[in-house]
């Protein structure tokens, strides 16, 4: 399962969370994501902010192309990329998962406005924690707090996400900023005001990848945070 949040040079914002197969370069960095029929979802990636462990891999592209429309925001984001963050998990739990997860890595937060990258934060700068209470009947929750520093201010996202499958959750956040970025309000851009989407990783659910995306006065902010229980 791979999670991707991205925008294109037209300014469209979208995300996907679906089965995908990554292709790697000689340095072990993801440069392509294909669907289960080996059709290209994302290609010609120029990777940075990469990392991996036994349960999950992650990274950001500074160039590349999207071949999919995705969901969220306007729902159309194929074409040349302005921003792109991704993770791919190895296995997922098939039972209930509970516990405290703490961030261990993150891609550099990006801000996109009108299809242009206008600001980039620091790798591993975005942090957070969440408490999972995911159940077999998929009625569980995950309460979270994320901090995203970029462009001279720090955004904070808090909320209680609803479980969407045995190993996934999605949440509408209260979003604030230490600067003026949320003057007039910040809203999620991952569909239905959702700003946080999480996927547990590993057969025992020891890790997780979280996509975040929201608008602000600066532009659309997005990234990936990796967690460990």
PyMOL commands that place a pseudoatom at each C-alpha (Angstrom):
pseudoatom trace, name=CA, resn=UNK, resi=1, chain=A, elem=C, hetatm=0, pos=[0.000, 0.000, 0.000]
pseudoatom trace, name=CA, resn=UNK, resi=2, chain=A, elem=C, hetatm=0, pos=[1.301, 3.437, -0.950]
pseudoatom trace, name=CA, resn=UNK, resi=3, chain=A, elem=C, hetatm=0, pos=[0.175, 6.867, 0.150]
pseudoatom trace, name=CA, resn=UNK, resi=4, chain=A, elem=C, hetatm=0, pos=[0.920, 9.933, -1.967]
pseudoatom trace, name=CA, resn=UNK, resi=5, chain=A, elem=C, hetatm=0, pos=[0.008, 13.602, -1.600]
pseudoatom trace, name=CA, resn=UNK, resi=6, chain=A, elem=C, hetatm=0, pos=[0.937, 15.901, -4.463]
pseudoatom trace, name=CA, resn=UNK, resi=7, chain=A, elem=C, hetatm=0, pos=[0.173, 18.959, -6.548]
pseudoatom trace, name=CA, resn=UNK, resi=8, chain=A, elem=C, hetatm=0, pos=[0.786, 19.732, -10.194]
pseudoatom trace, name=CA, resn=UNK, resi=9, chain=A, elem=C, hetatm=0, pos=[1.952, 22.797, -12.083]
pseudoatom trace, name=CA, resn=UNK, resi=10, chain=A, elem=C, hetatm=0, pos=[-1.693, 23.826, -12.617]
pseudoatom trace, name=CA, resn=UNK, resi=11, chain=A, elem=C, hetatm=0, pos=[-2.111, 24.113, -8.839]
pseudoatom trace, name=CA, resn=UNK, resi=12, chain=A, elem=C, hetatm=0, pos=[-4.365, 21.059, -8.469]
pseudoatom trace, name=CA, resn=UNK, resi=13, chain=A, elem=C, hetatm=0, pos=[-3.953, 19.146, -5.187]
pseudoatom trace, name=CA, resn=UNK, resi=14, chain=A, elem=C, hetatm=0, pos=[-4.702, 15.440, -4.715]
pseudoatom trace, name=CA, resn=UNK, resi=15, chain=A, elem=C, hetatm=0, pos=[-3.841, 12.273, -2.833]
pseudoatom trace, name=CA, resn=UNK, resi=16, chain=A, elem=C, hetatm=0, pos=[-4.067, 8.516, -3.277]
pseudoatom trace, name=CA, resn=UNK, resi=17, chain=A, elem=C, hetatm=0, pos=[-3.863, 5.610, -0.853]
pseudoatom trace, name=CA, resn=UNK, resi=18, chain=A, elem=C, hetatm=0, pos=[-3.777, 2.405, -2.890]
pseudoatom trace, name=CA, resn=UNK, resi=19, chain=A, elem=C, hetatm=0, pos=[-1.858, -0.745, -3.731]
pseudoatom trace, name=CA, resn=UNK, resi=20, chain=A, elem=C, hetatm=0, pos=[1.270, 0.261, -5.626]
pseudoatom trace, name=CA, resn=UNK, resi=21, chain=A, elem=C, hetatm=0, pos=[4.691, -1.125, -6.455]
pseudoatom trace, name=CA, resn=UNK, resi=22, chain=A, elem=C, hetatm=0, pos=[7.693, 1.185, -6.122]
pseudoatom trace, name=CA, resn=UNK, resi=23, chain=A, elem=C, hetatm=0, pos=[10.642, 1.058, -8.499]
pseudoatom trace, name=CA, resn=UNK, resi=24, chain=A, elem=C, hetatm=0, pos=[14.031, 2.075, -7.149]
pseudoatom trace, name=CA, resn=UNK, resi=25, chain=A, elem=C, hetatm=0, pos=[17.204, 3.587, -8.567]
pseudoatom trace, name=CA, resn=UNK, resi=26, chain=A, elem=C, hetatm=0, pos=[20.698, 2.293, -7.786]
pseudoatom trace, name=CA, resn=UNK, resi=27, chain=A, elem=C, hetatm=0, pos=[20.720, 4.281, -4.521]
pseudoatom trace, name=CA, resn=UNK, resi=28, chain=A, elem=C, hetatm=0, pos=[17.525, 2.609, -3.319]
pseudoatom trace, name=CA, resn=UNK, resi=29, chain=A, elem=C, hetatm=0, pos=[15.357, 5.699, -3.877]
pseudoatom trace, name=CA, resn=UNK, resi=30, chain=A, elem=C, hetatm=0, pos=[11.831, 5.470, -5.303]
pseudoatom trace, name=CA, resn=UNK, resi=31, chain=A, elem=C, hetatm=0, pos=[11.681, 6.925, -8.819]
pseudoatom trace, name=CA, resn=UNK, resi=32, chain=A, elem=C, hetatm=0, pos=[8.426, 5.333, -10.019]
pseudoatom trace, name=CA, resn=UNK, resi=33, chain=A, elem=C, hetatm=0, pos=[5.179, 4.001, -8.578]
pseudoatom trace, name=CA, resn=UNK, resi=34, chain=A, elem=C, hetatm=0, pos=[3.074, 1.530, -10.566]
pseudoatom trace, name=CA, resn=UNK, resi=35, chain=A, elem=C, hetatm=0, pos=[-0.356, 0.033, -9.926]
pseudoatom trace, name=CA, resn=UNK, resi=36, chain=A, elem=C, hetatm=0, pos=[-1.094, -3.692, -9.627]
pseudoatom trace, name=CA, resn=UNK, resi=37, chain=A, elem=C, hetatm=0, pos=[-1.299, -3.961, -13.442]
pseudoatom trace, name=CA, resn=UNK, resi=38, chain=A, elem=C, hetatm=0, pos=[2.160, -2.350, -13.706]
pseudoatom trace, name=CA, resn=UNK, resi=39, chain=A, elem=C, hetatm=0, pos=[0.681, 0.832, -15.171]
pseudoatom trace, name=CA, resn=UNK, resi=40, chain=A, elem=C, hetatm=0, pos=[2.560, 3.956, -14.166]
pseudoatom trace, name=CA, resn=UNK, resi=41, chain=A, elem=C, hetatm=0, pos=[1.022, 6.102, -11.439]
pseudoatom trace, name=CA, resn=UNK, resi=42, chain=A, elem=C, hetatm=0, pos=[4.018, 8.389, -10.944]
pseudoatom trace, name=CA, resn=UNK, resi=43, chain=A, elem=C, hetatm=0, pos=[7.203, 8.456, -13.005]
pseudoatom trace, name=CA, resn=UNK, resi=44, chain=A, elem=C, hetatm=0, pos=[10.452, 10.306, -13.725]
pseudoatom trace, name=CA, resn=UNK, resi=45, chain=A, elem=C, hetatm=0, pos=[10.843, 11.143, -10.062]
pseudoatom trace, name=CA, resn=UNK, resi=46, chain=A, elem=C, hetatm=0, pos=[13.764, 13.191, -8.744]
pseudoatom trace, name=CA, resn=UNK, resi=47, chain=A, elem=C, hetatm=0, pos=[13.948, 11.896, -5.167]
pseudoatom trace, name=CA, resn=UNK, resi=48, chain=A, elem=C, hetatm=0, pos=[15.076, 13.526, -1.936]
pseudoatom trace, name=CA, resn=UNK, resi=49, chain=A, elem=C, hetatm=0, pos=[14.312, 13.189, 1.802]
pseudoatom trace, name=CA, resn=UNK, resi=50, chain=A, elem=C, hetatm=0, pos=[14.323, 9.400, 1.414]
pseudoatom trace, name=CA, resn=UNK, resi=51, chain=A, elem=C, hetatm=0, pos=[14.399, 6.750, 4.109]
pseudoatom trace, name=CA, resn=UNK, resi=52, chain=A, elem=C, hetatm=0, pos=[13.289, 3.209, 4.845]
pseudoatom trace, name=CA, resn=UNK, resi=53, chain=A, elem=C, hetatm=0, pos=[13.161, 0.459, 7.433]
pseudoatom trace, name=CA, resn=UNK, resi=54, chain=A, elem=C, hetatm=0, pos=[11.728, -3.045, 7.583]
pseudoatom trace, name=CA, resn=UNK, resi=55, chain=A, elem=C, hetatm=0, pos=[8.125, -1.809, 7.557]
pseudoatom trace, name=CA, resn=UNK, resi=56, chain=A, elem=C, hetatm=0, pos=[7.940, 1.383, 5.483]
pseudoatom trace, name=CA, resn=UNK, resi=57, chain=A, elem=C, hetatm=0, pos=[9.802, 3.534, 2.960]
pseudoatom trace, name=CA, resn=UNK, resi=58, chain=A, elem=C, hetatm=0, pos=[9.250, 7.229, 2.297]
pseudoatom trace, name=CA, resn=UNK, resi=59, chain=A, elem=C, hetatm=0, pos=[10.483, 10.247, 0.372]
pseudoatom trace, name=CA, resn=UNK, resi=60, chain=A, elem=C, hetatm=0, pos=[9.763, 13.412, -1.586]
pseudoatom trace, name=CA, resn=UNK, resi=61, chain=A, elem=C, hetatm=0, pos=[10.178, 14.270, -5.254]
pseudoatom trace, name=CA, resn=UNK, resi=62, chain=A, elem=C, hetatm=0, pos=[11.375, 17.637, -6.529]
pseudoatom trace, name=CA, resn=UNK, resi=63, chain=A, elem=C, hetatm=0, pos=[10.371, 16.759, -10.105]
pseudoatom trace, name=CA, resn=UNK, resi=64, chain=A, elem=C, hetatm=0, pos=[8.386, 14.113, -11.951]
pseudoatom trace, name=CA, resn=UNK, resi=65, chain=A, elem=C, hetatm=0, pos=[5.005, 13.371, -13.474]
pseudoatom trace, name=CA, resn=UNK, resi=66, chain=A, elem=C, hetatm=0, pos=[1.649, 12.110, -12.243]
pseudoatom trace, name=CA, resn=UNK, resi=67, chain=A, elem=C, hetatm=0, pos=[-0.387, 9.791, -14.447]
pseudoatom trace, name=CA, resn=UNK, resi=68, chain=A, elem=C, hetatm=0, pos=[-3.393, 9.658, -12.108]
pseudoatom trace, name=CA, resn=UNK, resi=69, chain=A, elem=C, hetatm=0, pos=[-6.124, 12.075, -11.144]
pseudoatom trace, name=CA, resn=UNK, resi=70, chain=A, elem=C, hetatm=0, pos=[-6.317, 11.055, -7.499]
pseudoatom trace, name=CA, resn=UNK, resi=71, chain=A, elem=C, hetatm=0, pos=[-8.856, 12.352, -5.016]
pseudoatom trace, name=CA, resn=UNK, resi=72, chain=A, elem=C, hetatm=0, pos=[-9.074, 15.310, -2.707]
pseudoatom trace, name=CA, resn=UNK, resi=73, chain=A, elem=C, hetatm=0, pos=[-8.994, 19.010, -3.500]
pseudoatom trace, name=CA, resn=UNK, resi=74, chain=A, elem=C, hetatm=0, pos=[-10.266, 19.531, -7.042]
pseudoatom trace, name=CA, resn=UNK, resi=75, chain=A, elem=C, hetatm=0, pos=[-9.634, 15.818, -7.601]
pseudoatom trace, name=CA, resn=UNK, resi=76, chain=A, elem=C, hetatm=0, pos=[-7.487, 16.313, -10.684]
pseudoatom trace, name=CA, resn=UNK, resi=77, chain=A, elem=C, hetatm=0, pos=[-3.708, 16.415, -10.413]
pseudoatom trace, name=CA, resn=UNK, resi=78, chain=A, elem=C, hetatm=0, pos=[-2.221, 14.601, -13.373]
pseudoatom trace, name=CA, resn=UNK, resi=79, chain=A, elem=C, hetatm=0, pos=[0.668, 16.214, -15.245]
pseudoatom trace, name=CA, resn=UNK, resi=80, chain=A, elem=C, hetatm=0, pos=[3.995, 17.703, -14.213]
pseudoatom trace, name=CA, resn=UNK, resi=81, chain=A, elem=C, hetatm=0, pos=[4.517, 17.768, -10.467]
pseudoatom trace, name=CA, resn=UNK, resi=82, chain=A, elem=C, hetatm=0, pos=[4.983, 20.853, -8.319]
pseudoatom trace, name=CA, resn=UNK, resi=83, chain=A, elem=C, hetatm=0, pos=[5.224, 18.866, -5.066]
pseudoatom trace, name=CA, resn=UNK, resi=84, chain=A, elem=C, hetatm=0, pos=[5.039, 15.172, -4.167]
pseudoatom trace, name=CA, resn=UNK, resi=85, chain=A, elem=C, hetatm=0, pos=[5.439, 13.211, -0.918]
pseudoatom trace, name=CA, resn=UNK, resi=86, chain=A, elem=C, hetatm=0, pos=[5.013, 9.439, -0.603]
pseudoatom trace, name=CA, resn=UNK, resi=87, chain=A, elem=C, hetatm=0, pos=[5.298, 6.352, 1.565]
pseudoatom trace, name=CA, resn=UNK, resi=88, chain=A, elem=C, hetatm=0, pos=[4.976, 2.621, 0.857]
pseudoatom trace, name=CA, resn=UNK, resi=89, chain=A, elem=C, hetatm=0, pos=[4.319, 0.044, 3.576]
pseudoatom trace, name=CA, resn=UNK, resi=90, chain=A, elem=C, hetatm=0, pos=[5.465, -3.573, 3.771]
pseudoatom trace, name=CA, resn=UNK, resi=91, chain=A, elem=C, hetatm=0, pos=[2.509, -5.484, 5.148]
pseudoatom trace, name=CA, resn=UNK, resi=92, chain=A, elem=C, hetatm=0, pos=[-0.227, -4.230, 7.443]
pseudoatom trace, name=CA, resn=UNK, resi=93, chain=A, elem=C, hetatm=0, pos=[-1.871, -5.558, 10.614]
pseudoatom trace, name=CA, resn=UNK, resi=94, chain=A, elem=C, hetatm=0, pos=[-4.952, -7.761, 10.304]
pseudoatom trace, name=CA, resn=UNK, resi=95, chain=A, elem=C, hetatm=0, pos=[-6.050, -7.354, 13.911]
pseudoatom trace, name=CA, resn=UNK, resi=96, chain=A, elem=C, hetatm=0, pos=[-6.789, -4.541, 16.325]
pseudoatom trace, name=CA, resn=UNK, resi=97, chain=A, elem=C, hetatm=0, pos=[-3.991, -2.041, 17.000]
pseudoatom trace, name=CA, resn=UNK, resi=98, chain=A, elem=C, hetatm=0, pos=[-3.625, 0.112, 20.092]
pseudoatom trace, name=CA, resn=UNK, resi=99, chain=A, elem=C, hetatm=0, pos=[-0.815, 2.211, 21.472]
pseudoatom trace, name=CA, resn=UNK, resi=100, chain=A, elem=C, hetatm=0, pos=[1.176, 5.410, 21.296]
pseudoatom trace, name=CA, resn=UNK, resi=101, chain=A, elem=C, hetatm=0, pos=[3.045, 6.240, 18.096]
pseudoatom trace, name=CA, resn=UNK, resi=102, chain=A, elem=C, hetatm=0, pos=[5.836, 8.840, 17.961]
pseudoatom trace, name=CA, resn=UNK, resi=103, chain=A, elem=C, hetatm=0, pos=[7.360, 10.397, 14.857]
pseudoatom trace, name=CA, resn=UNK, resi=104, chain=A, elem=C, hetatm=0, pos=[10.788, 9.162, 13.753]
pseudoatom trace, name=CA, resn=UNK, resi=105, chain=A, elem=C, hetatm=0, pos=[11.192, 10.893, 10.361]
pseudoatom trace, name=CA, resn=UNK, resi=106, chain=A, elem=C, hetatm=0, pos=[9.452, 13.218, 7.919]
pseudoatom trace, name=CA, resn=UNK, resi=107, chain=A, elem=C, hetatm=0, pos=[9.837, 14.749, 4.494]
pseudoatom trace, name=CA, resn=UNK, resi=108, chain=A, elem=C, hetatm=0, pos=[10.480, 18.473, 4.236]
pseudoatom trace, name=CA, resn=UNK, resi=109, chain=A, elem=C, hetatm=0, pos=[7.115, 20.271, 4.363]
pseudoatom trace, name=CA, resn=UNK, resi=110, chain=A, elem=C, hetatm=0, pos=[6.309, 22.065, 1.115]
pseudoatom trace, name=CA, resn=UNK, resi=111, chain=A, elem=C, hetatm=0, pos=[4.086, 25.017, 0.251]
pseudoatom trace, name=CA, resn=UNK, resi=112, chain=A, elem=C, hetatm=0, pos=[2.647, 25.265, -3.250]
pseudoatom trace, name=CA, resn=UNK, resi=113, chain=A, elem=C, hetatm=0, pos=[0.768, 28.263, -4.650]
pseudoatom trace, name=CA, resn=UNK, resi=114, chain=A, elem=C, hetatm=0, pos=[-0.611, 28.495, -8.189]
pseudoatom trace, name=CA, resn=UNK, resi=115, chain=A, elem=C, hetatm=0, pos=[1.390, 25.463, -9.235]
pseudoatom trace, name=CA, resn=UNK, resi=116, chain=A, elem=C, hetatm=0, pos=[4.719, 26.798, -7.979]
pseudoatom trace, name=CA, resn=UNK, resi=117, chain=A, elem=C, hetatm=0, pos=[6.792, 25.624, -5.016]
pseudoatom trace, name=CA, resn=UNK, resi=118, chain=A, elem=C, hetatm=0, pos=[7.049, 28.750, -2.854]
pseudoatom trace, name=CA, resn=UNK, resi=119, chain=A, elem=C, hetatm=0, pos=[8.510, 27.410, 0.418]
pseudoatom trace, name=CA, resn=UNK, resi=120, chain=A, elem=C, hetatm=0, pos=[10.200, 24.294, 1.766]
pseudoatom trace, name=CA, resn=UNK, resi=121, chain=A, elem=C, hetatm=0, pos=[10.801, 23.340, 5.384]
pseudoatom trace, name=CA, resn=UNK, resi=122, chain=A, elem=C, hetatm=0, pos=[13.504, 21.072, 6.780]
pseudoatom trace, name=CA, resn=UNK, resi=123, chain=A, elem=C, hetatm=0, pos=[13.762, 17.301, 6.455]
pseudoatom trace, name=CA, resn=UNK, resi=124, chain=A, elem=C, hetatm=0, pos=[12.571, 15.660, 9.704]
pseudoatom trace, name=CA, resn=UNK, resi=125, chain=A, elem=C, hetatm=0, pos=[11.258, 19.060, 10.811]
pseudoatom trace, name=CA, resn=UNK, resi=126, chain=A, elem=C, hetatm=0, pos=[7.602, 17.977, 10.879]
pseudoatom trace, name=CA, resn=UNK, resi=127, chain=A, elem=C, hetatm=0, pos=[6.889, 15.932, 14.000]
pseudoatom trace, name=CA, resn=UNK, resi=128, chain=A, elem=C, hetatm=0, pos=[3.983, 14.529, 15.964]
pseudoatom trace, name=CA, resn=UNK, resi=129, chain=A, elem=C, hetatm=0, pos=[2.366, 11.723, 17.885]
pseudoatom trace, name=CA, resn=UNK, resi=130, chain=A, elem=C, hetatm=0, pos=[-0.889, 9.794, 17.792]
pseudoatom trace, name=CA, resn=UNK, resi=131, chain=A, elem=C, hetatm=0, pos=[-2.678, 7.317, 19.992]
pseudoatom trace, name=CA, resn=UNK, resi=132, chain=A, elem=C, hetatm=0, pos=[-4.253, 4.456, 18.059]
pseudoatom trace, name=CA, resn=UNK, resi=133, chain=A, elem=C, hetatm=0, pos=[-7.352, 2.597, 19.176]
pseudoatom trace, name=CA, resn=UNK, resi=134, chain=A, elem=C, hetatm=0, pos=[-8.170, 0.717, 15.968]
pseudoatom trace, name=CA, resn=UNK, resi=135, chain=A, elem=C, hetatm=0, pos=[-10.642, -2.147, 16.273]
pseudoatom trace, name=CA, resn=UNK, resi=136, chain=A, elem=C, hetatm=0, pos=[-11.604, -5.265, 14.329]
pseudoatom trace, name=CA, resn=UNK, resi=137, chain=A, elem=C, hetatm=0, pos=[-14.997, -3.783, 13.475]
pseudoatom trace, name=CA, resn=UNK, resi=138, chain=A, elem=C, hetatm=0, pos=[-13.292, -0.609, 12.125]
pseudoatom trace, name=CA, resn=UNK, resi=139, chain=A, elem=C, hetatm=0, pos=[-15.073, 1.761, 14.516]
pseudoatom trace, name=CA, resn=UNK, resi=140, chain=A, elem=C, hetatm=0, pos=[-11.901, 2.929, 16.233]
pseudoatom trace, name=CA, resn=UNK, resi=141, chain=A, elem=C, hetatm=0, pos=[-10.090, 6.245, 16.368]
pseudoatom trace, name=CA, resn=UNK, resi=142, chain=A, elem=C, hetatm=0, pos=[-6.632, 7.783, 16.383]
pseudoatom trace, name=CA, resn=UNK, resi=143, chain=A, elem=C, hetatm=0, pos=[-6.091, 11.009, 18.318]
pseudoatom trace, name=CA, resn=UNK, resi=144, chain=A, elem=C, hetatm=0, pos=[-3.166, 13.050, 17.015]
pseudoatom trace, name=CA, resn=UNK, resi=145, chain=A, elem=C, hetatm=0, pos=[-1.107, 16.217, 17.206]
pseudoatom trace, name=CA, resn=UNK, resi=146, chain=A, elem=C, hetatm=0, pos=[1.210, 17.211, 14.357]
pseudoatom trace, name=CA, resn=UNK, resi=147, chain=A, elem=C, hetatm=0, pos=[3.559, 20.195, 14.122]
pseudoatom trace, name=CA, resn=UNK, resi=148, chain=A, elem=C, hetatm=0, pos=[4.670, 21.456, 10.712]
pseudoatom trace, name=CA, resn=UNK, resi=149, chain=A, elem=C, hetatm=0, pos=[7.295, 24.245, 10.647]
pseudoatom trace, name=CA, resn=UNK, resi=150, chain=A, elem=C, hetatm=0, pos=[7.633, 26.071, 7.331]
pseudoatom trace, name=CA, resn=UNK, resi=151, chain=A, elem=C, hetatm=0, pos=[8.175, 29.611, 6.071]
pseudoatom trace, name=CA, resn=UNK, resi=152, chain=A, elem=C, hetatm=0, pos=[9.000, 31.180, 9.430]
pseudoatom trace, name=CA, resn=UNK, resi=153, chain=A, elem=C, hetatm=0, pos=[6.021, 29.784, 11.321]
pseudoatom trace, name=CA, resn=UNK, resi=154, chain=A, elem=C, hetatm=0, pos=[4.763, 26.513, 12.736]
pseudoatom trace, name=CA, resn=UNK, resi=155, chain=A, elem=C, hetatm=0, pos=[1.397, 24.969, 11.925]
pseudoatom trace, name=CA, resn=UNK, resi=156, chain=A, elem=C, hetatm=0, pos=[-0.232, 22.661, 14.470]
pseudoatom trace, name=CA, resn=UNK, resi=157, chain=A, elem=C, hetatm=0, pos=[-2.855, 20.065, 13.541]
pseudoatom trace, name=CA, resn=UNK, resi=158, chain=A, elem=C, hetatm=0, pos=[-4.899, 18.360, 16.245]
pseudoatom trace, name=CA, resn=UNK, resi=159, chain=A, elem=C, hetatm=0, pos=[-7.856, 16.035, 15.995]
pseudoatom trace, name=CA, resn=UNK, resi=160, chain=A, elem=C, hetatm=0, pos=[-9.404, 12.616, 16.420]
pseudoatom trace, name=CA, resn=UNK, resi=161, chain=A, elem=C, hetatm=0, pos=[-9.297, 10.610, 13.203]
pseudoatom trace, name=CA, resn=UNK, resi=162, chain=A, elem=C, hetatm=0, pos=[-11.890, 7.984, 12.351]
pseudoatom trace, name=CA, resn=UNK, resi=163, chain=A, elem=C, hetatm=0, pos=[-10.808, 4.466, 11.445]
pseudoatom trace, name=CA, resn=UNK, resi=164, chain=A, elem=C, hetatm=0, pos=[-11.459, 3.748, 7.746]
pseudoatom trace, name=CA, resn=UNK, resi=165, chain=A, elem=C, hetatm=0, pos=[-10.182, 0.142, 7.533]
pseudoatom trace, name=CA, resn=UNK, resi=166, chain=A, elem=C, hetatm=0, pos=[-8.298, -2.322, 9.747]
pseudoatom trace, name=CA, resn=UNK, resi=167, chain=A, elem=C, hetatm=0, pos=[-5.115, -0.321, 9.216]
pseudoatom trace, name=CA, resn=UNK, resi=168, chain=A, elem=C, hetatm=0, pos=[-6.109, 3.180, 8.063]
pseudoatom trace, name=CA, resn=UNK, resi=169, chain=A, elem=C, hetatm=0, pos=[-7.609, 6.353, 9.507]
pseudoatom trace, name=CA, resn=UNK, resi=170, chain=A, elem=C, hetatm=0, pos=[-8.525, 9.852, 8.338]
pseudoatom trace, name=CA, resn=UNK, resi=171, chain=A, elem=C, hetatm=0, pos=[-9.112, 13.035, 10.286]
pseudoatom trace, name=CA, resn=UNK, resi=172, chain=A, elem=C, hetatm=0, pos=[-10.428, 16.585, 10.038]
pseudoatom trace, name=CA, resn=UNK, resi=173, chain=A, elem=C, hetatm=0, pos=[-8.079, 18.769, 12.081]
pseudoatom trace, name=CA, resn=UNK, resi=174, chain=A, elem=C, hetatm=0, pos=[-8.160, 21.954, 14.055]
pseudoatom trace, name=CA, resn=UNK, resi=175, chain=A, elem=C, hetatm=0, pos=[-5.296, 23.819, 12.376]
pseudoatom trace, name=CA, resn=UNK, resi=176, chain=A, elem=C, hetatm=0, pos=[-3.503, 26.817, 13.869]
pseudoatom trace, name=CA, resn=UNK, resi=177, chain=A, elem=C, hetatm=0, pos=[-0.300, 28.724, 13.172]
pseudoatom trace, name=CA, resn=UNK, resi=178, chain=A, elem=C, hetatm=0, pos=[2.218, 30.753, 15.147]
pseudoatom trace, name=CA, resn=UNK, resi=179, chain=A, elem=C, hetatm=0, pos=[2.160, 33.277, 12.280]
pseudoatom trace, name=CA, resn=UNK, resi=180, chain=A, elem=C, hetatm=0, pos=[-0.535, 34.595, 9.954]
pseudoatom trace, name=CA, resn=UNK, resi=181, chain=A, elem=C, hetatm=0, pos=[-0.834, 31.441, 7.854]
pseudoatom trace, name=CA, resn=UNK, resi=182, chain=A, elem=C, hetatm=0, pos=[-4.239, 30.504, 9.270]
pseudoatom trace, name=CA, resn=UNK, resi=183, chain=A, elem=C, hetatm=0, pos=[-5.717, 33.990, 9.502]
pseudoatom trace, name=CA, resn=UNK, resi=184, chain=A, elem=C, hetatm=0, pos=[-9.128, 33.420, 7.965]
pseudoatom trace, name=CA, resn=UNK, resi=185, chain=A, elem=C, hetatm=0, pos=[-8.838, 29.676, 8.574]
pseudoatom trace, name=CA, resn=UNK, resi=186, chain=A, elem=C, hetatm=0, pos=[-6.878, 26.661, 7.316]
pseudoatom trace, name=CA, resn=UNK, resi=187, chain=A, elem=C, hetatm=0, pos=[-8.735, 23.677, 5.875]
pseudoatom trace, name=CA, resn=UNK, resi=188, chain=A, elem=C, hetatm=0, pos=[-7.832, 20.148, 4.848]
pseudoatom trace, name=CA, resn=UNK, resi=189, chain=A, elem=C, hetatm=0, pos=[-7.206, 19.445, 1.161]
pseudoatom trace, name=CA, resn=UNK, resi=190, chain=A, elem=C, hetatm=0, pos=[-7.426, 15.637, 1.227]
pseudoatom trace, name=CA, resn=UNK, resi=191, chain=A, elem=C, hetatm=0, pos=[-11.155, 15.523, 0.475]
pseudoatom trace, name=CA, resn=UNK, resi=192, chain=A, elem=C, hetatm=0, pos=[-14.082, 16.561, 2.691]
pseudoatom trace, name=CA, resn=UNK, resi=193, chain=A, elem=C, hetatm=0, pos=[-11.844, 18.898, 4.754]
pseudoatom trace, name=CA, resn=UNK, resi=194, chain=A, elem=C, hetatm=0, pos=[-9.698, 15.900, 5.766]
pseudoatom trace, name=CA, resn=UNK, resi=195, chain=A, elem=C, hetatm=0, pos=[-6.112, 16.979, 6.462]
pseudoatom trace, name=CA, resn=UNK, resi=196, chain=A, elem=C, hetatm=0, pos=[-4.588, 13.781, 7.902]
pseudoatom trace, name=CA, resn=UNK, resi=197, chain=A, elem=C, hetatm=0, pos=[-4.606, 10.242, 6.443]
pseudoatom trace, name=CA, resn=UNK, resi=198, chain=A, elem=C, hetatm=0, pos=[-2.714, 7.429, 8.156]
pseudoatom trace, name=CA, resn=UNK, resi=199, chain=A, elem=C, hetatm=0, pos=[-1.695, 3.898, 7.220]
pseudoatom trace, name=CA, resn=UNK, resi=200, chain=A, elem=C, hetatm=0, pos=[-0.269, 1.389, 9.709]
pseudoatom trace, name=CA, resn=UNK, resi=201, chain=A, elem=C, hetatm=0, pos=[2.752, -0.581, 8.529]
pseudoatom trace, name=CA, resn=UNK, resi=202, chain=A, elem=C, hetatm=0, pos=[4.180, -4.006, 9.332]
pseudoatom trace, name=CA, resn=UNK, resi=203, chain=A, elem=C, hetatm=0, pos=[2.272, -7.162, 10.217]
pseudoatom trace, name=CA, resn=UNK, resi=204, chain=A, elem=C, hetatm=0, pos=[2.283, -6.157, 13.891]
pseudoatom trace, name=CA, resn=UNK, resi=205, chain=A, elem=C, hetatm=0, pos=[1.417, -2.520, 13.180]
pseudoatom trace, name=CA, resn=UNK, resi=206, chain=A, elem=C, hetatm=0, pos=[4.690, -1.228, 14.593]
pseudoatom trace, name=CA, resn=UNK, resi=207, chain=A, elem=C, hetatm=0, pos=[5.020, 1.716, 12.198]
pseudoatom trace, name=CA, resn=UNK, resi=208, chain=A, elem=C, hetatm=0, pos=[2.782, 4.135, 10.329]
pseudoatom trace, name=CA, resn=UNK, resi=209, chain=A, elem=C, hetatm=0, pos=[2.899, 6.648, 7.519]
pseudoatom trace, name=CA, resn=UNK, resi=210, chain=A, elem=C, hetatm=0, pos=[0.776, 9.786, 7.689]
pseudoatom trace, name=CA, resn=UNK, resi=211, chain=A, elem=C, hetatm=0, pos=[-0.054, 12.132, 4.813]
pseudoatom trace, name=CA, resn=UNK, resi=212, chain=A, elem=C, hetatm=0, pos=[-1.024, 15.693, 5.675]
pseudoatom trace, name=CA, resn=UNK, resi=213, chain=A, elem=C, hetatm=0, pos=[-2.378, 18.409, 3.414]
pseudoatom trace, name=CA, resn=UNK, resi=214, chain=A, elem=C, hetatm=0, pos=[-4.111, 21.725, 4.088]
pseudoatom trace, name=CA, resn=UNK, resi=215, chain=A, elem=C, hetatm=0, pos=[-4.503, 25.189, 2.642]
pseudoatom trace, name=CA, resn=UNK, resi=216, chain=A, elem=C, hetatm=0, pos=[-3.199, 28.387, 4.208]
pseudoatom trace, name=CA, resn=UNK, resi=217, chain=A, elem=C, hetatm=0, pos=[-2.584, 32.023, 3.362]
pseudoatom trace, name=CA, resn=UNK, resi=218, chain=A, elem=C, hetatm=0, pos=[0.856, 30.937, 2.132]
pseudoatom trace, name=CA, resn=UNK, resi=219, chain=A, elem=C, hetatm=0, pos=[-0.479, 28.213, -0.172]
pseudoatom trace, name=CA, resn=UNK, resi=220, chain=A, elem=C, hetatm=0, pos=[-1.139, 24.488, 0.051]
pseudoatom trace, name=CA, resn=UNK, resi=221, chain=A, elem=C, hetatm=0, pos=[1.007, 22.780, 2.703]
pseudoatom trace, name=CA, resn=UNK, resi=222, chain=A, elem=C, hetatm=0, pos=[1.759, 19.051, 2.461]
pseudoatom trace, name=CA, resn=UNK, resi=223, chain=A, elem=C, hetatm=0, pos=[4.138, 16.318, 3.546]
pseudoatom trace, name=CA, resn=UNK, resi=224, chain=A, elem=C, hetatm=0, pos=[4.634, 12.872, 5.067]
pseudoatom trace, name=CA, resn=UNK, resi=225, chain=A, elem=C, hetatm=0, pos=[5.472, 11.929, 8.662]
pseudoatom trace, name=CA, resn=UNK, resi=226, chain=A, elem=C, hetatm=0, pos=[6.678, 8.453, 9.683]
pseudoatom trace, name=CA, resn=UNK, resi=227, chain=A, elem=C, hetatm=0, pos=[5.836, 7.004, 13.109]
pseudoatom trace, name=CA, resn=UNK, resi=228, chain=A, elem=C, hetatm=0, pos=[6.887, 4.103, 15.314]
pseudoatom trace, name=CA, resn=UNK, resi=229, chain=A, elem=C, hetatm=0, pos=[5.013, 2.467, 18.208]
for i in range(1, 229): cmd.bond("trace and resi %d" % i, "trace and resi %d" % (i + 1))
show_as sticks, trace
zoom trace
